[in-house]
């Protein structure tokens, strides 16, 4: 593994280039390893670089395209990164050379954008990620709107394809729109252009059909779905003998007040403050022994609704409706084989169970290996989950002896509160890319819509636990009082989301019609998602491991209650 060197603390060796030849040509012609450490260090420090834990053994420039803005040239490098095991990956890295006041401003505002020190003759400056340069962002938008082509130096061709309705509007878009690079934790890079456009630039690129571009175009042009940003254009790299590489997506800007994750944390903070203002008469929340499905059919206790202010519950129900409407839009694709619904067959049930079971066992093995590195409290949670392995596997198994009805269709694939914009009164669903760890072909597979439902319910649990962690970081003595209220909030918000979903999806063949089958499938997807989260946290954020461990505990607790509830229902009949 190449040693990481924080750039500003200990500047790496300078890349020195001679004058007389365009600097990007000189940079490509460098031989040896004099500049590779800087590039590797830069890659490994980026959120969008997906193989931080792998050892890099080689870098190769597989294509270069030159994007121009006036007299300025911005090389876009396509860099193939090789590892000792597994397939190589290709990353898209636009670069620029900044000097003088431009360099000083970038060092002040975005020092992490610097790739390396670089000099061209006597001129000192920095090789930087061009996304942080306003001029590059202007050049990128002009290229997309102009519909022209760029020819790469190794035979590739870059071009933008516009949506039919947008093709006539592109020429009327005002020039020099203000642009802003969103510096949030993302696996790609997002640029907002005033109140007109949003560009998502994909960093890791690969040949094949991009699910997000495909879904966005379908929702805009075929389904006419109003609760997603309108698709406008897609940028592709085409190389002879290969499927196209999707490089960027342009869609319309939707005015918003942030995403549903931010909204949830804000409302949860208010909820905790209301509880703390009445510590004497709010020692514990009302009992909620019902599962989510059962709870979705019941009213929320008046005390809970008062403490939450009602708004969070109302928004959760609305988000449930919008989720159902998204799934109904996917299901309305007609006979087109890309969108046509498929049966939830017994073969699919078996293969799904085998896949989830294998993933569960790998995750539990990882948990056992990493247990000793966890804190004392997290070790106790880990021990409880490890001891329940047989129960976990059983919870994933579908009902024996019959086929569960319902259908498979295209789904969002990575659905959580961060993928939903809050417009002030409604929601807009974004980011249809799917889970970044999956291949492009896997992301296009049809699945049960309940996978999305499970992902969002798990996100509500993450929000409740994250808001609690934020609060007790400054006031740790509040934890014993607030922790059960956080769980209660998650439960009732999840119930209201599920109610909104069920009310809108009612009458559709998309989801299982029987309550027990519905609970079985939803519960399995929720557990599978919590196990996926557990593996992610163990590999990336071990301090967060308590969140999925508590989620697994809660799902198992509900699973233990299901037989009792079934008996009670039978008695009532």
N, C-alpha and C positions, 0 to 999 in steps of 0.2 A: 504494500500500500504506500502510495506517495505521501510524504509528510505534508500536512496542511500548515500553511503559514499565513496568519492574519495579515492582510495586505498593509494596513496602515500602521500596525505595530512593528512590523519588521519587513520592509519592502523587499520583494524578491529581486533577483538579478534583472537588469534592464535588457530589453530586446533592442538591439542596435541595428538600424537599417541605413543603407546608403541612399543618397539623393540620386535623382535622375531616372528612377524607375518608379511607377506607381507603388505606393507602400504596400497595398494588398498583394501585389505580385511578388514583391520582395519577401513579404511575410510567408506566402505559400511556398516560396523557394527555399526557405531555411531548412537546413539539414541538422541532424543530431537532436539532442535533448535540451538545448539551451533555453527554449521557451515552453517546453511541455509542462514543466512543473506548475507554472503560473496558470496555464489553461486547465489542468487537472484540478488544481486547488480551487479555481473559480467554479468549475462544474460541481465539485463535491460540496460547495457551500450554498448551492441554489436549491430552493424548494422543489423546482420542477425537474431536477435531475433525479431519476427514479432508482438509481443503483448505487446509493451512497455506501452500502455495506459490501460492495463487490470491489475486487482489486482490478484496477485498470492496467492493462498490459500493452495497449496500443491505441493510437489516434490516427485516423486517416481522413483526409479531405476528399469527399466523394463528389462534391459539386460546389460551384460558386456562382452566384448571380449578382449582378451589379445594379443596384437601385439608385437612381440619380434624382437630385433635387437641386436645380440650378447647376452651379459648378461643383457641388459636393457629391461625392460618390460614396455609397454605403454598400460594402460587400456583405452579402448574406452567405455565410458558410454553412455547409451541411457536413457535419463531422461524425464519422463513424467511430464509435467507442467500442473497443474489444476487451474481453475478459477471459480468464483462463478456463472458465466453464460457462456454458449457456451461450445463447446467440448474442451477437453484437447489437448495439442500438445506434440509431442515427438521430442526432439533435440539430435543430435549426438555431443558428446563432448569428444574428445581424450584428455587425461591429462598426465602430467609428474610431477615428483618431482625434482626440481633443487636446488643445493647447491653450495657454493664456487664460483669459477670464472665463471661457467656456469650461475649461478643465477645473478651474478653481471653484466655480459654481457647482459643478457635479460632485467634487470632493466634499463640499459642504452639505449638499442635499442628499446625495445617494452614493456614499463611498463604496458600497457593496457592488456598484455597477462597474468598477474598475477591474479589468482582467489582468493588466500588467503595465509596468512602466515601459515606455517606448520612446526612442529617439530616432529622428530621420535626419541624418547629417548633424547639424548643430541645433536642430529644433527639438526641444524636450516636450514630452506630453504623455498621454496615457491611451492605451488601447482599451476601449470601453464597450459595453453592451449598448448597442445603438437604440434599443427600446427606450432608454432614459434620455435620449436626445430629441427635443421637440422637432427639429428639422427632419429626422428620420420618420417620425410619426406622421408628419405632413406628407412626406414622399410616399409612405405606405398607403395612406388613404387615397392620394391622387392616383396611384397605380391601380388600386382596386376599382375606383370609380371610372377610370379611363378605359377599362376593358382591353388594354393592350397586353402584349406578351413580352417576356424577358427571356433571352436565350442564355442558358448557363454555359460556362466555359468547358463543360465536359458532355455536352449534348442534350442536357435536360432543357425543358421549356416550362416557364412559369406563366400561368394565365389565370384570369378571374372570370368565373361564370356567374351572370346575374340572374336573379329571379325575374320571371317574365314581367310582372307588374313594376318591378324596380328598374328595369332596363331603360325605361323612358324617363324615369325620375333622376337617374344618376347624374345626368348632365346639368341639372338645375340645382344641385347641392352647392351651397356657398363654399368658396375656397377659404383656406386658412382658418378652419375651425379650431377653437381652443381644444387642446388634447391633454389627457391626464392618464398616466399609467397607474393602474390600481396595484398597490403594493401589499395586497393581502396574501395569506398562505394559500397558494394555488399551484396546481401542477402544470399550468400554462400561464400565459401572460395576457392581460386584458387591458385594452385602451378604450377610454370613453372620449368621444368627440362631441363636445358641447352637449346639446340635447337632441342630437340627430342620430348618431351611430355608436355602436360598440363593436370593436374588433377583438376577437380571441385569436391569438397567435399560438399555434401548437408548438411546443418545444421538442418533444419526442415525436418524430414522424416515422411513418411506415407505410408501405404500399397496401392498398386495400380500401374498401368502402368505409368512410368515416360515419359512424352512427349518428353523431350530432348533426352533421350537415344533412344527412338523409332525413332524419326526423324533423329537423327545423323546416326543411323545404316542404315536407308532407303536411305538417301542421298548418303552414301558411297557405300553401297553394291548393291542397286537396281537402283537408279537414276543416279549414277556416276556423281554427281554434283560437279564440281571442285572448286566452290567458297565457300566452308565451310571446316572447319578442318576435316580430316579423322577420323572416329570413330575407336577406337582400343579396348576398353574393358569397361565393366560396372561392378560395385561391388554391390552385393545385400545381404540383410539380409533376410533369409527365416525362418518363424516360422510356426509351425503346425497349420493348419486351417485358415491361413491368406494369402493374396496375398503378394508377395515379396516387401520389402522396398528397393528402390534404394538409395544407400549410396554415390556413387562416380562414376564419368565418366572419362575415360582416352581417350584423342584424340591426334592426331599428332599436333606438334607445327607448326605454320605458321609464317614465318618471317614477321615482320610488323614494321611500323613507328608510332605505336599508333593507336587509334581508330578515327573514322570519326568525333566524337564530338570534340576531341582535334584539329584535322585538321581544322574544321570549325572555332573554336575560334581563331586559329592562322591567318587564312585567313581574318576573319572579322576584327581583330585588324589592319591588313595591309590596309584593305579597309577604315576604319575610318581615319587612318593617311593620306591616299591619299586625302580624302575629306578635312581634316583640313589644308592640304598644299595649298588648293585653296579656301579659305573661301569666297572670293569676288564674284566669278563667279559660286559658287555652293550653292546658298542660299536655293534651294529646288530641289528635284529630279523630273524627268519627270513624267507627269501624267500617272497613270496606273489604269484606271477605269475598265479594263477588269477583269473578274474572273480568277481563276487559269486555268480552262479548256480552256477558250478563250485565255488566255495568252500563254498556251502551244503550240498554233498553230501559234504564231507570233514570230518575231525576237526580241531579247533583244536589247533595245536601245544602240547605240554605246557608249554613255557616261557611262552607267551603266557597260557595258562590260569592258571598259577601266579602270574604277575605281576598279573593282573587279579583274582585271588582267586576266580575261578569264578562269583561271585554276579552280576556284571554280565552275563556270557554267559547265565546261567540266566534272568535277568530279560528280556534281549533276546529269547530264545526264547519266553518266556511272552507277551510283548507281541505277538510275531508271531502266536501262536495267538489271542489276543484280537482282533487286527485281522481275522483270517480269520473269526472267529465273528461279528463285526460285519457283515462283508460277506455272510455266509450269512444273517444275520437280515434284511438288506435284501432279499435274493433270495427270501425266503420270503413275500413280500407277496401271492402268489396272482395273481388276475386283475384286481385293482384297478389301473387304468391308471396311478395315481400311483406304484405300487411294482412293477409288472410288469416283468420283465427284457426287454431288447431286444437284438437281434443286433448284434454288432460288425461292421457291414457295410463293404463296400468304399467306399461313399459316405461313411461316417463316417471311415474311414481317410484318405480324400483331404481331407475338410474339416478334420480334426484336424491333418494335416500342414501344410496351408495356413495355418491359424491359428498353429501353432507356428513355422513358418518366418517369417511376418510379424512375430511378436513377437521372434524372434531377431534379425532384421535391425534392428528399431527399437532393441533393446537394444545391439547392436554400434555402431550410429550414435551412441547416447548415450555409450557408452564412449569412442568416438573423440573426441567433443566434450569430454568431461571428463578425458581422459587427462592433459593438462597440469597439472591440479590435484592429481594423485596424487603420492605419495611416489616416490622413485627405484625402490625394490623393487617397489612396486605397478605402476609403469609397465612394468617388465620383464614382469610377469605379464600385464598388459593387452596388451602387444605380441604375446605368444605367442598369446593368445586371438584377437586381431584377425587375426593371420596365418592362423588356422585356420578362417576363416569358411566356406569351401567344405566343409571336413570337418565342421563343425558342422551345416550344413544337411543334408548327406548322412546324418548320424547321426540326424536327426529323421525322415527319410523311411522309411515302412514298406516291408516287403518287396514287390517288384514281382511281378506275375503271379498272385497268389493272395490270397484273402480269409483274413485271420488269424481263427482261431476265438476263442471267448470271448464274453462278454456285457457289456452295459452295465447298470448298476443305479444306484440312489442311493448316494452315498458320503459320507464325512465332509466332504471338500472343502477342509479346511485343516488337515491332519493333521501334527502334529509333537509333540515330547516335552512341550511346554508344555500340550498338550491332553489329557494323561493324568495322572490322579492315582495316586500310589503308596499303597496301603493298608497296606503293611507286608509283605504276602505276595502281593498281586495288584494288578491295575490296574483303574481305572474311566475310561472314555472320556467326555470332556466337550466342551462348546462346539461344537455342530453348526451353527453359524451360517454357515460357509463363508467364503471370502475376502472381506473387507470391501469390496475395490475392485470386486467384481462386483455386478451388479444382482440383485435378489431372484429374478427369473425365471431368470437364468443359474445361480444357486446350486442350483436345483431340477432342472437338467438331469441326465439319466442319463449316466454316464461309466464308463470302465473302472476297476474297483477298484484296478488297478495304479497309478493316480494317487496314491491314498492311500499305497500301499506305497513309492512313490518319495519322497513327501514325508517319511515317517518315516526312510528311509535317509539322505536329505539332512540331516535333523535330527541324526542321529548324527554326521555329519561336522561340523556346526556345533558340537556339544557338544565333540568332541575338540579342535577348533581354538580354541574359546573357553576351555576349561580350560587349554590350552597357553599362550594369551595371558595369562591370569590368573597363571600360574606365572612365566613369564619376565618379567613386568612388574617383579617384585622381584628376579629372578635371571636376567638376560639371558644370562649365559655358559652357561646350561643348554640354550639353544635348539638348538645343533647336535646334541647328543645326543638330546634328547627329540622333535624334530620327526619323524624317521622312525618312532619308536615311537607317536606320536600317529596317524599315518596307518595303521600296522599295526593299532592298536586299533580305529579306525573300520572297517577292512576286516573284521575278524573279528567284531565286534559286528554289523555289517550282515549278514554271512553267517549268523550265528546267528538274527537276527531273520527273515531270509528263509526259513531252514530251518523255524522254527516256523510261519511262515505257510503254506509249501508242505505241510507235514505235515498241517495242519488243513484246508486247502482242497482237498486231494487228492480226486479223484473228482467235483468240481464242474465244471460247464461255464462258470463265471464267468471263468476266466483261460485264456489260450492253452494248449493241451495239448502242443504241440511246444516243445522247449527253445529252439530258435533263435527262434521267434516270441515266446516269453515274454521272452527277452533283448532282442529288438528293441524290443518295446513298453515294457518296464521302462526300458531305457536311454534311449529317447526322452523318457519322462516325467521321468526324473531330470535329463536335460540341460535340458529345458524348465523344470523347477523351479529349477535352478541359474541359468539365465538370468533368470528372474523375480526371484530373490534378488539378482542382480547389479544389475538395474534399481532395485530397492528401495533397496539400499545406496548406489548412486550418488546417488539423490534424497534420501535421509534420513540415512545414516550413512557418508559416504565413507571414514572411517577403518576401516570393516569390509570394505571392498571385496575385500581379499585372500581372505576366506573363500570367497565364490562363485567367484572366479577360480581358486583352487586346486581347488575342486570340479569346475569345468569341465575343468581340466587332467587330473584323475584319470579323469573319465568318458571323455575322448578317449583317454587312455592305455589304458584297458581296451578301448575300441572297436578300437584298433589290434591288440590281442591276439586279438580274437574270431576273425578268419579263421585265425590260426595254431591256435587251439584246435579249430576246426572240422576243419581238416586232420588234427590229431592224433586226433580222435575217429574220423574216416573210416578212418584207418590201423589203429586198434585194432579196428574192425569187420572 
